[in-house]
Amino acid sequence: MITADDIADLARNLVTETAKEARIRCGVSRAYYAAFHYCKTAANTWCNPLPETDKKDRGEHAQLYHQLKNHSKDASKETSLRTVAAEADKLKGLRVESDYYLGVTVDQKTFARSLHIMNQVKNSLDSLK
């Protein structure tokens, strides 16, 4: 079985100082998916299920972030869950750019930002335990 931490470790280890852009793009993508799975675990733990009406016209990722932002079981966790969802959604933007926009340069700075956001998501969720 694999965990979000395994994906996060892969993201961190994929990119070296001399990595080519293709590898950097893969690292950004893996950082996003680690954050996504951290968020999925958090939603399963601290959120009520998403009503069917809230699923309409939203893909799986948008549903997850909506659930984190709007369906917390515990009012004391609402602000943190909203913040985490917003950060993960920012990272999704970097992932989309990395995976779909080949004409845009994705560099070490973008990769470092993606790791920073991934770590923020994990640390914020860990602090809720």
RAGINOR-V484087 format. One record per residue. RES is the residue in one letter. OMEGA is omega in whole degrees, 0 to 359 (none if undefined). Layout:
BEGIN
RES_OMEGA + RES_OMEGA
END
This chain:
BEGIN
M_180 + I_180 + T_175 + A_177 + D_177 + D_179 + I_177 + A_178 + D_178 + L_179 + A_181 + R_186 + N_181 + L_191 + V_174 + T_180 + E_183 + T_183 + A_175 + K_186 + E_180 + A_180 + R_178 + I_178 + R_178 + C_178 + G_178 + V_180 + S_180 + R_177 + A_178 + Y_184 + Y_173 + A_179 + A_178 + F_182 + H_172 + Y_180 + C_180 + K_177 + T_180 + A_180 + A_178 + N_182 + T_192 + W_181 + C_171 + N_178 + P_179 + L_177 + P_181 + E_181 + T_179 + D_179 + K_185 + K_177 + D_176 + R_173 + G_184 + E_183 + H_178 + A_177 + Q_181 + L_183 + Y_175 + H_179 + Q_180 + L_183 + K_192 + N_187 + H_178 + S_175 + K_189 + D_182 + A_181 + S_181 + K_187 + E_183 + T_180 + S_180 + L_177 + R_180 + T_179 + V_179 + A_179 + A_179 + E_179 + A_179 + D_174 + K_180 + L_176 + K_178 + G_177 + L_178 + R_179 + V_177 + E_181 + S_185 + D_190 + Y_187 + Y_184 + L_179 + G_178 + V_179 + T_175 + V_189 + D_181 + Q_180 + K_177 + T_179 + F_179 + A_178 + R_180 + S_177 + L_179 + H_180 + I_179 + M_180 + N_177 + Q_179 + V_181 + K_182 + N_178 + S_179 + L_177 + D_181 + S_179 + L_184 + K_none
END
